Amino acid sequence: MDKSIPTEQNAAARTDPSGSESDAKFIGWQEMGTGEPFAFYNITAADHPSFGSTVTEEGLKKLGLQVPDAPPQQGVVQKL
């Protein structure tokens, strides 16, 4: 059984238990120590080894997952 991390080439073959075709769901914005806001996502691709993890856009890209659109950052951002 191949346990390698899925890549962009096979992203379309993964499924989301919520019925969405996205690999992740936007959950909010956070401000890092630099003051720059980062979008955070929960991985929803049920067959991905990182299913359920919370990551940034960069993390999704490194894992070869599709990045869903994030709404514009407005108002108060949760600080780390």
C-alpha positions as a printed NumPy array, in Angstrom:
array([[  0.   ,   0.   ,   0.   ],
       [  1.43 ,   3.375,  -1.063],
       [  1.405,   5.826,   1.862],
       [  3.112,   8.654,   0.003],
       [  1.637,  12.117,   0.334],
       [ -0.708,  12.904,  -2.565],
       [  0.495,  15.525,  -5.038],
       [ -1.171,  18.135,  -7.239],
       [ -1.333,  15.59 , -10.057],
       [ -3.739,  13.381,  -8.108],
       [ -5.514,  16.132,  -6.143],
       [ -8.711,  15.689,  -8.155],
       [ -8.91 ,  12.038,  -7.113],
       [ -9.198,  12.873,  -3.391],
       [-12.543,  13.286,  -1.689],
       [-13.904,  15.532,   1.041],
       [-16.296,  14.012,   3.603],
       [-18.41 ,  17.2  ,   3.557],
       [-19.194,  16.654,  -0.127],
       [-17.115,  19.605,  -1.298],
       [-14.535,  19.141,  -4.03 ],
       [-11.995,  21.296,  -2.2  ],
       [ -9.025,  19.824,  -0.345],
       [ -9.346,  22.343,   2.492],
       [-11.734,  24.779,   4.163],
       [-10.859,  28.365,   5.11 ],
       [-11.25 ,  28.821,   8.883],
       [ -9.963,  32.334,   9.555],
       [ -7.182,  34.872,   9.675],
       [ -4.434,  35.152,  12.29 ],
       [ -1.777,  37.775,  12.762],
       [  1.707,  36.419,  13.222],
       [  4.483,  38.081,  15.232],
       [  5.441,  40.142,  12.182],
       [  1.983,  41.754,  12.112],
       [  1.193,  40.126,   8.782],
       [ -2.172,  38.294,   8.601],
       [ -2.16 ,  34.671,   7.427],
       [ -5.131,  32.669,   6.183],
       [ -5.595,  29.325,   7.937],
       [ -7.287,  26.242,   6.532],
       [ -8.393,  22.823,   7.781],
       [ -7.473,  19.946,   5.484],
       [-10.683,  18.176,   4.432],
       [ -9.308,  15.638,   1.93 ],
       [-10.286,  12.468,   3.829],
       [ -7.67 ,  10.287,   2.168],
       [ -4.769,  12.683,   2.81 ],
       [ -2.359,  11.775,   5.661],
       [ -2.778,  15.305,   7.073],
       [ -6.605,  15.148,   7.139],
       [ -7.966,  17.407,   9.898],
       [ -4.746,  19.423,  10.264],
       [ -4.759,  23.22 ,  10.314],
       [ -2.266,  24.829,   7.943],
       [ -1.479,  28.035,   6.058],
       [ -1.772,  28.525,   2.304],
       [  1.939,  27.743,   2.035],
       [  1.365,  24.491,   3.939],
       [ -1.396,  23.451,   1.542],
       [  0.845,  24.141,  -1.433],
       [  3.748,  22.165,   0.08 ],
       [  1.4  ,  19.218,   0.582],
       [  0.176,  19.448,  -3.012],
       [ -3.364,  20.355,  -1.969],
       [ -5.781,  22.748,  -3.653],
       [ -6.009,  26.165,  -1.976],
       [ -9.592,  27.427,  -1.701],
       [-10.356,  31.122,  -1.944],
       [-10.161,  33.044,   1.316],
       [-12.501,  35.96 ,   1.95 ],
       [-10.901,  39.393,   2.191],
       [ -9.317,  40.038,   5.579],
       [-11.467,  42.584,   7.422],
       [-11.537,  44.023,  10.916],
       [ -9.939,  42.32 ,  13.887],
       [ -7.446,  39.529,  13.244],
       [ -6.773,  36.981,  15.972],
       [ -3.188,  37.391,  17.192],
       [ -0.864,  34.495,  18.003]])
